[in-house]
Amino acid sequence: MHLGMLLEMAADGMADRVALGPKASGVTFAELAHRARRLGAVLEAAPGERVGLIDLNSPAVPLTLFGAAIAGKPFVPINYRLADPQLRAIVARTAPATIIVGDGVAERIGPVEGIEYLNRADALALAENPQGKESDGWGGDADDIAVLLFTSGTTGEPKAAVLRHSNLTEYIITTVEYSGSGEDEAAIVSVPPYHIAGISAVLSSTYSGRRVYQLEAFEPRAWVEVVRAESITHAMVVPTMLGRILDIIEADGQGLPSMRALSYGGGPMPLPVIERAVGLLPNVGFVNAYGLTETSSTIAVLGPDDHSAAFASDDPAVRARLASVGRPLPSLEVSIRDAVGEAVAPGERGEIYVRGGQVSGEYLGRGTSLDAEGWFPTRDEGHLDEGGYLFVHGRLDDVIVRGGENLSPGEIEAVLLEHPAVREAAVVGIPSKEWGEGVAAAVIVSGDVTEDELKAHVRARLRSSRTPDRIQFREELPFNESGKLLRRVLRTELSDAFA
């Protein structure tokens, strides 16, 4: 199946529904398809083999995604927040291409061989022109590259993950009901367009018939105001976003009356934050979604019923599932394996492997990461409990090796977050002459608590080797705009601070 077919189905079956923008004046699915076909015709004739986008959220995101698919060219959304030299390097790797850019972006980058820039305003004008030529189909087939997404590059040079039309459409048709959304449903999208969550939001909303309202970038007050004014029913946030949203609604006491479903992902959700969210938003169904760029988005889901059952249970094993990412999607297989690739028993930790039609595991110029049987090694550490619930403990690359013992930062962070004074916590390994690596933590607290008290709190729950050697109190932790903790940055900062 091809991305162009998803839009065509929406335009045919839900033509008059509002697809994009305000409920009173937004663009219908029929008009969205017309505009995408016009832009597709422009992009087909434009120079280059790919279509890039360097911009904030705007109607240009879905139009360029679908327009590139119609033109038969891969869509390459690029991180506009990168420093100019890094941005220029990514653009050079995208050549030959036509890249749609926001104001001032082309001037930041400068001329690059094989790159043509098209201003966002001009691209939207071409798409909106009723006299413009429309493409009469879509280019390529299901096995062609639909999207290239550069990884965040927090631990090295960014890689370009390859997602083919077949990967993305497999994810959509196996997880989303066609035309399944009510006409009153609307989703707010504030994640950046170069993140897999931004791509999947466009595709899933189109296929289900749900209106999308875009925020150029996340700002908590603006987010809350839009949700209330536009009667938003669905949203996806990362943990840091949710905490800031809760601060606002707790302060003004007005809640989010229209919200029905709020999904979260992109990083571990501290248990106190989700407990606070359930208390402040009792009528909202919470969904924890775990996925990767290389898997076309979601792998596992902890749904509203799972949240309710865990909150209501006195069984510690069931209650613990609030810290899980739920059960794998029915269309996927998940396996936990040890260092030599053998499957481990429930409850035992290992590397998370995943297999299914939505899984790409492919990188441009580097080939596939899939093994001979089609399994993708995620490089995430996790375990499955007896009920099949998946727990993610962090990146294997982040494991701290202290005196020959492997320590999971996520395990220590979870215990720190159980302390009532700790709002955010991050743990990394720093150089130690005695142990090779020592355990260092950075915390954001509310209230009075000392370093010794936090160490005692951890020591009482974990072995002494897992107790942080040093703890730094901070005003903020280094996250990227997708909500991922920049452990490499934090490791450098704490290594310097505690040298």
N, C-alpha and C positions, 0 to 999 in steps of 0.2 A: 504494500500500500504506500501511496505517495502523500506528502503533506498537502499538496494541492487538492487532493480528494477530500481531506477533512474540511477545508474551507468550502469546497463545492457542495458537500453534503449539508453544511450549515446554511449556505445561501439558498439551497433548494428547499430545505425542510423547515427553516425558521427565518424566512426572508425578512419579515417585518419586525422581528425582535431587535431591540437595541443591543448592539454588540460591544460598543466602545464609547465611553464618555458619560456625560450626565444623563440621568434618566429622562429628563425633559427634552433634551436636544442632541442626544448622541447619534452615532452612526449605526445604521441597521446592518445586519449580516449581509443582506443583498448588496448594500452600498459598499460595505467593506470588501466584498468580493470584486466588485467593479473597480474599486481603487487599487486593489492588489494586482488585478490583471493589467491595469494601465501602467502601474509601476513596473510590473514584470516585463511588459513590452519594452519599456525604457531600459531596464537593466540587461535584457537580452542583447540589445544593440550596443550597450555601453562597453568600454574597453575592459579587458581583464577576464580572468577565469573564475573570480570569486567576488562576492559582494560583502563589504565590511560595513560596520556601524560603530561609530564612536560618539555616543550621545547619552543624555539622560533619558529617563522614561518619557515616552510621547507616543502618539499614534504612529510615528515612524517605525517603532519596534515591530508590531504585528504586520504592518504593511511591508517592511523590508524582509522579514522572515518569510512571509508568503510570496512576496514579489520575487525574491531570489529563487524560491522553489519553483515558481512558475517559469522563471527564466532558465532553469536548469543549472543554476550555479550555487555552490555552497555559501551559506550565510555565516559570517564571521563577526560576531559582536565582540568589541575590544574594550578593555578596562580604561575608561577615560581618566581614572584617578592615578594612573601610573605616572611616575616622574617622566619628564619629557624625553630623556635618552632611552628609557625603557619602552616608552610608547612608540618612539620612532623605530626601535629595533623590532617590535612586534609587527608594526605596519610593514616594514621591509620584508619580514617573513611571510606576510599575507600576499605580497605581490606575485603576479599581476592581478590587480583588482580595482574596482570602483568602490570607494568608501564614502558612505553618507555620514556627514559630520555636523555637529552642533556649532554654534557661533564660536569663533576663535580657535577651534581645534586645528584646522589646517595651518593656521599661522604658528601654532605651537610646534607642529611637527616639521613643517617646511617641505620642500619638494623631495619626493622619494621616487626612484626609478621604478616604472611600472605601475604607479599609483595615480589614479584620477580621483579628485575629490568632488563630491556633490553635496551642496549645502542642504541641511534638513528642510528648510523652508521651501527651497526649490523642488526637492523631491516630493514634498507633500502637495505642492501646487500642481505638479505633473500628475500625481495620483488623483487629485480632486477635479481636474479639468474634464468636464463631460464630453468634450470634443476629442479627447486623447484616444489614441489607438489602444484597443484591448487585446491582450493575448487570448487565443482561442483554446488554450489547453495548458499543459505544463510540460516542462522539459525533463528528460531523463526518466529513470525508473526507480523502483524501490531500493535497489542495491547501490544507488549513487549516494554520495555524501550530501547530507542535508545541512548539517551544522558543524562548524569547527569551533570548539571552545578551548581557549587557553586556560590552563590551570593557574591557580593563584600565584605560584612561584614562591611560596613562603620558605621552601627548603631547597631552592635551586632554580635553574632556568625553566621558565614555563614550557610545558609540553602542550601540543595542540591535540586535544581529544577529538576523535572522529566519531560522529553520530550519523548514521545513515538513515534514510527515510524509513527503512524497515524497522530499525531500532525504535525510533520515536513513535511511529504509528502503532507498533506492537504494544508499547507502554500505554498509549491512549486507549486503544480499543479493548484492552484487557482490564483496564481500571476505571474507565469512564463510560457511563451509559449515554448513548447518543440521544440528544434532545431531552436528557433526563432532568435538567434544571427547570425549576418553576420560572415563569415569566417575571416574577418579582425578585428573583435572586440576582445578587451583584457581588462581585469580588473586588477588593482593593489590591492593587499590585504596587508595591514600593521597593521590592528587591531589584537590584540592578539588572539591566537587560543582558549583561554578559555572564550571568549566573544561570545554571541549569534550571533553577526554580523559576526564573523569569521566562525561559523558553517554555517550560511545561505549563505555566499559568496561561499563556496565550493559547496553546494547543488544546488543553483540557477544557478551558472556558468556551472555546469555539465549538468543539465537538459536543459539549453538553448544552450549549445555548445560554450560557450565563454571561451577563453583562460584566465588562471589566472597566473599572475606573482606575486610571493611572496617576500616581504621584511621581513627580520628577525624581525626587529622592526622599528618603524617609526623614521625617521630622515629627516627633511624637505628638505635639499639639495639633499640627496640621492633619496628621493621620486620624486622630480622634474626631476632629471637626468634620472631616470628609465622611467618615463612617456614619456619623449622626445625620449630617445633612443629606446624604445620598442613600440612606437606608441600606447600607452595606450589610450583607448577610454572611459573607465568607471572607476569610483573610488567612494569609500565611506570614509568620514572623519568625525571626531568629530569637534566641533567648534574651540577648541584650535589648532588643526592641521591645519585647513583652514587658520587661521590668520597667521601662520608661513609660510605656502606655499605662501600666497599672498605677504608677505614681500620679498620673493626671486624673484618671477616673476615681481614684481613692480621694484625691483632694477636692474634686468638685461634686462627687456623689451622684453624678448623673448616669453612670454606667454606659453601656452600649446596647440600647434597647432592641435594635434591629439585628444584632449579631447572632447567628445560629451556630456557626462552625468556625473554629479557630485552630489552624494547624501550626505546628512549630517544628523546627528542625534547624539544620546547619551547624549544630554543636550541642553538647550536653546541656540539658535543661536542669538547673538546680532544683531539687525537690521543694525547697521553701517557696520558690517563685511560682511553680505550677500549683502548689497548695493555696497560695495567696490568690492566684488567678481564679481558681475554682470557687473560692470564697466570695470574691468580688463579682464574678460573672456566673452565677449559679445556673442560668438558663442557656449557657453556651456549651456546645459539644466540643471537647478538646480532642485534637488528633496529633499524635507525635509521628512524624514521618522521617524515616532515615533513608538516605539515598546518596548516590554519587554521580558526578558528571558522566563517568564511563558507563553507568547503568541506565542512562536516559531518565534519571530522577529516582523515584521512590523504590526501595527494596522491601521495606517492612513498615507496618502501620500499627500503632496503638490507638484504637478507635475510642469514641465516646463511651461505649459500653464497657470497654476494658478499663478506662479511667474510673468509671462509677463503681465497678466491681472491686477494683483495688482499694479505692477510698473506703468502701463499706466493709472490707474484710478485716477480720481479726487474725487471719492466718498470715504470719510474717512473709511466707513465700509468695503469697498473692499480693500482699501490700507492696512488696519489693518491686512488683512489675510496673509501678509508677516510674521507676528509673529505667525501664526497658524501652526499646523502640517498637515493641509489639511483635506480631507474627509476620513472617515473610508473606508477600503476595502469593496468591494461589498459582499464578503463572510462573513463579520462580522457584528454584531450588537453592537452599542455603546449607552450607556445610562448615563446620568448625574443624580446623586441622592443626596438627602440631608442626614443629619445625621441619620434619621430614615428609610432610604432606599427608600424614595419616589422620583419618577422622577421629575425634576424641568424643568421650562420653558426655551426656548432658551434665552441665555444671562445671565442666573443665574449660579452661581458657585456651584460646588458640587464635589463628588467623581466620577471618571470615572470608569464605569463598562463595561466589554466587554464579548461577547459570540460568540462562533463559534468553528468549528472543529479543528482549529489550537491551540485553547486555552487549556493549560494543567491545570494551577493553582494548581499543585500537588507538594508536597515536600516529599522527602524520609523520612520515619519514622514519618511523621506528617499528612499524609492523604491529602485530597483535601481542597482547599479554595473556591471551587465553591458552590454557594447556590443551593437550591433545583431545581431551574429552569435553572441551568447551567451558571449563570452569575459569572464572576470573578471580585472581587473588587480590583482595581489596587493600591489603596492607593495614587494615583495621584489626585490632584485637577485640575479641568478644567471646561470649558463651551463650548457649541455648539452655533454658531451664527445662524441667520435665514436661512442662506444658507447651513447649515449642516457642516460648517468648525469647526474643533476641536481646541481649544486653551488649552494648558497645562500650569498650573501655578506653578507646583512644587509638592513636596511630602507633603501630609497632615501632616506627622510627623514634617515637618520643619516650620509649622505655628507658628508665634510669637504671644503670648497672652500678650498684653500690657494693663494693667488696665481693663481686662475683654473683650477687643476687639481683635478679631482675625485678624492678619495682614499677608498678603502673601509676603514672601521675593521676589518672582519672580516679583511681581508688582513694588516693589521699585527698584529692580535691573534694570528693563526695563527702568524706568525713569532716573536712573543714567547714563545708557548707551546712552541716548539721548543727553547727554552733549558732545560737540565735543572733549573735552579733555580726556574723560574717555574711555579707551580701554577695560578694564575688570572690573566687579563689582560683589561682593557677599555680601549678607545681611543675618545676623543671629540674634537670640535673645540672650542677655546676662543678667545675674542676675541684678535686679534693686530693691533697697529697697523701692522705691516709687511706682513703677508700676508692680512689680513682674518680668516682663521682659522688657528690653529696646531694642531699635533697634540699632544695630551696623553694620557698613559697612566696607568692605575692597575694595580698588580700586587700579587699575593700570592706571596711566595717562600718557599722552604725552602732554607736554605744561604746562603752568603755570595756576594753579587753586588752590584755597584755600578751606579748609574745610567749611568755612562759605558760600562760593559761591555755593558749591555743595548742602549744606543744603537748601539754598534759591531756588535753581533750583528744588529740590524735593518739597519743600513747595508750590511753585507756581503751581504745577501740581497735588499734592495729598493733602489730609488733613494733618494738622500739626502732628497728632498722628503717621503718617507714615514717617515723616521726621527722618532720623537717628539721634540718640542722640550723637553718636561718629562715626568718620570716620578715618580709618587708611590708609595711603598711603603705598603701598607695591611694591616690585619688581616682585613678583609672587604670585599666589593663589595656594592653595593645591588641586591638581586634582589627581585622580588615573589614571592609564595608559589607561583606557577606556574613559577618558574625563569627568568623573563625579566629580563634586565638592565635596570635603570631608568636608561637613558642620560640622560634629562633631569635626574634627580637628580644623577647623577655629573658631568654637564656643569656644573651649578651649583656643586657642591662643588669641582671642580678649577679652575673659573674664579675662584672666591673665593681658593683656596689659592695660585694662581699669578698673581694680579692684580699 
